[in-house]
Amino acid sequence: MLRFIYVILLNLFRAPYMIPKMRREADHPEKYSAEERYELARHCIRLMKVTGGIHTKAYGQENLPKEGGYMMYPNHQGKYDALGIVYTHRKPCSIVMDKAKSNTILVKEFIDLLEGKRLDKKDVRQALTIINEVSEDVKNGKCYILFPEGDFNNRNHVCDFKAGSFKIALKTKAPIIPVALVDSYRVFNSFWLGPVTTQVHYLKPILFEEYGSLKTQEIAALVRNRINEKISDVK
């Protein structure tokens, strides 16, 4: 949390320019392409990284499908998780996020730039609508990040994944990309203020041929186990 405040303070002088620019591009997708809006989001992350002494190493980018949509399911460690993925994922991608956490300053702009989906965990009907919208987007070639753990601050320990998170994969029959995040919690969810290096590992896709006959609980366990194995290997 200390680094988050530190980064915000160091970039405060940019706020009068950057926040309106983010808002303008997010509000006018007819003027700014998905690629342009995505690059603006990545530029903002780059500024945070430079001022905050944050380094992120990516591995396994060759595992990302060259064509078509897919779902990325990472473990969840903290507020930097999605930023680390977006920064290292060159193709525009979006995110499904808890509605309650998505409307603070900067977070709101990021979500809107990426055309993210806000999921209301307390509203079953709204959640079903979001699942259907994301499923259609993925069928049309879009890529999404969805954190199946729900809550974060688990350090390098991976908690159980929520089975419902994998309904989208089953509806779309799209590849599942397990994403293993290492030391991501140290950026904004620890008291460490020195230079920090995080890792993003894109694991081999799990194709529908492998998971299509499984129940959502079994898919959740499969993805969690692969992420856990990778984290254990690199730590």
C-alpha positions as CSV (number, residue, x, y, z in Angstrom):
1,M,0.0,0.0,0.0
2,L,2.9,2.4,0.8
3,R,4.3,2.0,-2.8
4,F,0.9,2.6,-4.3
5,I,0.7,6.0,-2.4
6,Y,4.3,6.7,-3.3
7,V,3.7,6.1,-7.1
8,I,0.5,8.2,-7.0
9,L,2.3,11.1,-5.4
10,L,5.2,10.9,-7.9
11,N,2.8,11.0,-10.8
12,L,0.4,13.5,-9.4
13,F,1.7,16.2,-11.7
14,R,0.6,14.1,-14.7
15,A,-2.9,13.6,-13.4
16,P,-4.5,16.8,-14.9
17,Y,-3.4,15.6,-18.3
18,M,-3.4,11.8,-18.2
19,I,-6.8,11.2,-16.4
20,P,-8.8,13.4,-18.9
21,K,-6.9,11.8,-21.8
22,M,-7.8,8.3,-20.5
23,R,-11.4,9.4,-19.9
24,R,-11.7,10.9,-23.4
25,E,-10.4,7.8,-25.2
26,A,-12.5,5.5,-23.1
27,D,-15.7,7.5,-23.8
28,H,-15.1,7.7,-27.5
29,P,-14.3,4.2,-28.9
30,E,-15.5,5.4,-32.3
31,K,-12.6,7.8,-32.4
32,Y,-9.9,5.7,-30.8
33,S,-9.2,2.1,-31.8
34,A,-8.9,-0.8,-29.3
35,E,-5.2,-0.8,-30.0
36,E,-4.8,2.9,-29.3
37,R,-6.8,2.7,-26.0
38,Y,-4.8,-0.4,-25.0
39,E,-1.5,1.3,-25.6
40,L,-2.6,4.3,-23.5
41,A,-3.3,1.9,-20.6
42,R,0.1,0.3,-21.1
43,H,1.8,3.7,-21.2
44,C,0.2,4.6,-17.8
45,I,1.5,1.3,-16.4
46,R,4.9,2.0,-17.8
47,L,5.0,5.4,-15.9
48,M,4.0,3.6,-12.7
49,K,6.7,1.0,-13.2
50,V,9.5,3.5,-13.8
51,T,8.6,5.8,-10.9
52,G,7.9,2.9,-8.5
53,G,11.0,0.8,-9.2
54,I,8.8,-2.0,-10.5
55,H,10.2,-4.7,-12.9
56,T,8.1,-7.4,-14.5
57,K,9.5,-10.3,-16.4
58,A,7.2,-12.3,-18.7
59,Y,7.7,-15.9,-19.7
60,G,5.8,-18.2,-22.0
61,Q,4.4,-15.6,-24.3
62,E,4.8,-18.0,-27.2
63,N,2.0,-20.1,-25.5
64,L,-0.5,-17.4,-26.3
65,P,-2.7,-18.3,-29.3
66,K,-2.0,-16.2,-32.4
67,E,-5.6,-16.1,-33.5
68,G,-9.0,-16.2,-31.8
69,G,-10.2,-15.4,-28.4
70,Y,-9.2,-17.0,-25.1
71,M,-9.6,-16.8,-21.4
72,M,-6.7,-16.1,-19.1
73,Y,-7.1,-17.4,-15.5
74,P,-4.3,-16.1,-13.1
75,N,-3.8,-16.5,-9.4
76,H,-4.6,-13.3,-7.5
77,Q,-2.1,-11.6,-5.3
78,G,-2.9,-7.9,-5.2
79,K,-3.6,-4.7,-7.0
80,Y,-0.7,-5.0,-9.5
81,D,-1.8,-8.4,-10.9
82,A,-3.9,-7.1,-13.8
83,L,-1.4,-4.4,-14.6
84,G,1.5,-6.9,-14.9
85,I,-0.5,-9.0,-17.3
86,V,-1.7,-6.1,-19.4
87,Y,1.9,-4.7,-19.6
88,T,3.3,-8.0,-20.8
89,H,0.4,-9.0,-23.0
90,R,0.9,-7.2,-26.3
91,K,-2.5,-8.1,-27.9
92,P,-5.4,-6.0,-26.5
93,C,-7.2,-7.8,-23.8
94,S,-9.9,-7.0,-21.3
95,I,-10.8,-7.9,-17.8
96,V,-13.8,-9.1,-15.6
97,M,-13.7,-7.2,-12.3
98,D,-15.7,-7.0,-9.1
99,K,-18.1,-4.0,-9.7
100,A,-17.6,-2.9,-6.1
101,K,-13.8,-2.3,-6.7
102,S,-14.0,-0.9,-10.2
103,N,-15.2,2.7,-9.8
104,T,-12.3,4.4,-7.9
105,I,-10.2,7.0,-9.7
106,L,-7.7,5.5,-12.2
107,V,-9.2,2.0,-11.8
108,K,-12.4,3.2,-13.4
109,E,-10.4,4.7,-16.3
110,F,-8.3,1.6,-16.8
111,I,-11.4,-0.6,-16.9
112,D,-13.2,1.6,-19.3
113,L,-10.1,1.9,-21.6
114,L,-10.0,-1.9,-21.8
115,E,-13.8,-2.1,-22.2
116,G,-13.8,-4.3,-19.1
117,K,-16.8,-5.9,-17.5
118,R,-18.0,-5.1,-14.0
119,L,-19.4,-8.2,-12.2
120,D,-21.9,-7.6,-9.3
121,K,-21.3,-10.6,-7.1
122,K,-24.5,-9.9,-5.2
123,D,-26.7,-9.9,-8.3
124,V,-27.1,-13.3,-9.9
125,R,-29.1,-12.0,-12.9
126,Q,-26.4,-9.3,-13.6
127,A,-23.6,-11.9,-13.2
128,L,-25.3,-14.1,-15.8
129,T,-25.6,-11.2,-18.2
130,I,-21.9,-10.5,-17.8
131,I,-21.0,-14.2,-18.4
132,N,-23.1,-14.1,-21.6
133,E,-21.5,-10.9,-22.8
134,V,-18.0,-12.0,-22.2
135,S,-18.7,-15.4,-23.9
136,E,-19.9,-13.6,-27.0
137,D,-16.8,-11.3,-27.0
138,V,-14.5,-14.3,-26.7
139,K,-16.3,-16.1,-29.5
140,N,-15.7,-13.0,-31.6
141,G,-11.9,-13.1,-30.9
142,K,-11.5,-11.1,-27.7
143,C,-9.2,-12.1,-24.8
144,Y,-10.2,-11.7,-21.1
145,I,-8.5,-11.8,-17.7
146,L,-10.6,-13.4,-15.0
147,F,-9.3,-14.0,-11.4
148,P,-11.0,-17.3,-10.2
149,E,-9.7,-16.8,-6.6
150,G,-11.9,-13.8,-6.2
151,D,-10.1,-12.1,-3.3
152,F,-6.4,-11.4,-3.3
153,N,-3.5,-10.9,-0.9
154,N,-2.5,-14.5,-0.9
155,R,1.2,-13.9,-1.6
156,N,2.6,-16.9,-3.5
157,H,0.1,-19.3,-2.1
158,V,-2.8,-20.2,-4.5
159,C,-6.2,-20.6,-2.8
160,D,-9.1,-22.6,-4.2
161,F,-10.6,-21.4,-7.5
162,K,-14.3,-20.7,-7.8
163,A,-15.8,-23.2,-10.2
164,G,-18.3,-20.6,-11.6
165,S,-15.4,-18.7,-13.2
166,F,-15.0,-21.4,-15.8
167,K,-18.6,-21.3,-17.1
168,I,-17.4,-18.8,-19.7
169,A,-14.7,-21.2,-21.0
170,L,-17.3,-24.0,-21.4
171,K,-19.7,-21.7,-23.2
172,T,-17.1,-20.5,-25.7
173,K,-15.0,-23.7,-26.0
174,A,-12.1,-21.3,-26.2
175,P,-8.5,-22.1,-25.0
176,I,-7.9,-21.6,-21.3
177,I,-4.5,-19.9,-20.5
178,P,-3.4,-20.5,-16.9
179,V,-1.3,-17.5,-15.8
180,A,1.1,-17.9,-12.8
181,L,1.9,-14.7,-11.0
182,V,5.0,-14.6,-8.8
183,D,5.8,-11.9,-6.2
184,S,3.1,-9.6,-7.6
185,Y,1.8,-8.9,-4.1
186,R,5.1,-7.2,-3.3
187,V,4.3,-4.2,-5.5
188,F,1.2,-2.7,-3.9
189,N,0.2,-5.2,-1.2
190,S,3.3,-5.2,1.1
191,F,5.4,-2.7,3.1
192,W,8.4,-3.2,0.8
193,L,9.5,0.1,-0.9
194,G,12.7,-1.0,-2.6
195,P,13.0,-2.2,-6.2
196,V,10.8,-5.2,-6.9
197,T,10.7,-7.8,-9.6
198,T,7.6,-9.7,-10.4
199,Q,7.0,-12.6,-12.8
200,V,4.2,-13.4,-15.2
201,H,4.2,-17.0,-16.6
202,Y,1.8,-17.7,-19.5
203,L,1.4,-21.5,-19.3
204,K,0.4,-23.8,-22.2
205,P,-3.2,-23.5,-23.3
206,I,-5.7,-26.0,-22.1
207,L,-7.8,-26.7,-25.1
208,F,-11.5,-27.7,-25.1
209,E,-10.6,-31.2,-26.2
210,E,-8.9,-31.5,-22.7
211,Y,-11.4,-29.8,-20.5
212,G,-14.7,-30.1,-22.4
213,S,-15.8,-33.3,-20.7
214,L,-15.0,-32.0,-17.2
215,K,-17.2,-30.3,-14.6
216,T,-16.4,-26.7,-13.7
217,Q,-15.1,-27.9,-10.3
218,E,-12.7,-30.2,-12.1
219,I,-11.6,-27.5,-14.5
220,A,-10.9,-25.1,-11.6
221,A,-8.8,-27.8,-9.9
222,L,-6.9,-28.5,-13.1
223,V,-6.0,-24.8,-13.7
224,R,-5.1,-24.2,-10.1
225,N,-2.8,-27.2,-10.0
226,R,-0.9,-26.1,-13.1
227,I,-0.4,-22.6,-11.7
228,N,0.6,-24.0,-8.3
229,E,3.2,-26.3,-10.0
230,K,4.7,-23.4,-11.9
231,I,5.0,-21.2,-8.8
232,S,6.6,-24.1,-6.9
233,D,9.1,-24.6,-9.8
234,V,10.3,-21.0,-9.9
235,K,10.3,-20.2,-6.2
